[in-house]
Amino acid sequence: MKDRFRFFKGFVFLILFLPILVMGECSLDDNFGKGIDISHNNGSELNYEKIVKKYNFVFIKATEGYPDYYDTESFNTDYNKKPFIDTQFKSNIEKICSSAKKFQKMILIAPYHFISPHSNKTPDVAKQEARHFIDFISFLYNENYEYCKVIEPFIDVEPKEDNEIYYD
């Protein structure tokens, strides 16, 4: 029950911070500051010190999709029916928190799950996808990062190529 509530809070958090998913960077007001979304797509050569100096919060991709939900006719994937885990996730967290400690600056971090627009989900697959995400990120909430505060997780929902979001 606690996981479901946390996931729901993460969804609400997503709605509040939807601009960051569109722009890659978001500024809400002078009190909260700016944030950025990072993932394996940024490569392994991110300048974490620059990120910590410039931003107050960082959204970090953790997972994407779940096996058997890709429509292989319309989406060529290398996932081989394995849940996708961002290969840079743990490294991104460690490096952001290390840089935050170096500058003695508190940074908010939030893991996110990318819901692929190329999906054929059933309620059971959606539950498996959510469970996979929650299981993968659960270690974060047992860690004590000195200069990083882990906030609620969220999901990244983006449209298909025709800019339609499908609610099957």
N, C-alpha and C positions, 0 to 999 in steps of 0.2 A: 504494500500500500504506500509506503514511504517513497519508493522508487517511482511509482506512478504520479504521485503528487509533485515530486521533484521534476519529472519529465514534463508535466503540465506547466509548471512554473517556467521551465525552459522554453516551452512553446510560446508562452506569453512574453517572455523576454525577447524571443525572436521577433515577434510582431513589433515590439517597441524599438528594436534596433534594426529593422528591415533595411534602412538606408545603407548600412555598412555592407550588406550583401550585394547591393547594386553598384555602389561606388568603390568598394574596397577600403574606404576610409570614412569615418563618421565623426562629426562634432555636434554634440547635443546642446551644450551651453558652456559658458566659461567655467562653471563650477565642476562639471564632470570631465571636460577635456575631450581629447580625440582618441579614437581607437582604430585598430587595423585587424584585418583577417589574414592569417597566414596558413600555409599548408605545404605539402610536398611540391606543389606546383611552383612555389617560389624558389625551389632548389635548396641546396644545403649551404649556400654561401650568403645567407642573410646577414645583415649587419645588426646584430641583436642589441648592441650598445646604442646605436642610432635609434632603433625602435623604442627602447626604454626611455631615451632622452626625449623623444618626440611625442609618444603616446602614453595614455593613462590606462588603457585597457586593450587586451589582445584576445581575439577569438582564434582558436587553434583547431584546425580540422582533425578529427579523431577517426571517423569511420565514414563509409559510404555504402549504401545499398545492402543487399543480402542475397545469397545464392538463389537461383531459380526465379528471380523476378525480372531479369533482363529479357527484353524482346530481341533475341539474337538476329532476327531478320532485319531490324531497323537500326541496330546498334552493335557494332563490332567491338567486342571487349576482350581483354586479356585476363579477366578475373578468374576464369576457369572454375566457376561455381564456388568460389571461396569468398567469405565476407571480406570486404576491402578494409584494411587498416592503413591509415596514413603512416608511411614509413618514417616520417620526420616528427610524428606527434610527440613522443617522449623526449626526443632530442630538443625540439622546439621549446617545450616547457622548461627543461633543465637550463637551456641557454638563456631564455628570457629571465628566469628567476636568478640565475647567476649574475647576469648583467644588472638586474634590479638591485641585487645585494651590493654589487660594486659601487653603484651610484647612490645606495641607500634610499631608493625610491620605491614606494609601494605601487605595484602594478596589479590590476584586476585581470585574471585570465579565465576564459570560459571555453570548454571543449564544445565542438559542434559536430553534428552528423549531417552529411549531404544526402538528400533524397534525390536520386537521379530522376531526371524527367523522362528517361527511357525505361519506364517500368510498367509492369502488368501486375499490380499488387492485389492480393486478396487480404481480407482481414487477418488471416493466420500468418501470412508472410509479413504483413506490417507489424504484427506483434513480435515475430522473430527478429525483425530488423531493429525494433526498439529495444528488445532484450539484449541483442548483441551490442548495441551502443552503450546501454547502461552498464552491462557487465564489463565492457572494455574500459570505461572511464571511472569505474567505482574506486579504483586505487587512489585517485586524486583527492577524494574526500577523506582519506585516512592519512594523508601526508600533512606535514606542517612546514610549509614554505615560509621562510623568514620575511621575504619582501614580495611575495606573490599571494594574493587572496583569490582562491578558486571560487568563482560564482556559479550560479546554476547553468547547466548545459542548455543548448538550444539546437534547433534544426535549421538547415538551410534548404529552402524550397525554391527552386528556380523553374521557369517555364520551359516547355519544349521549344524546339526551334521555331515554331509558328507563334511563339509568345503566349500560348495558352497553358494554363495550369489545369491539370486533369485531376478530378476528385473521384476516382473510381471506387 
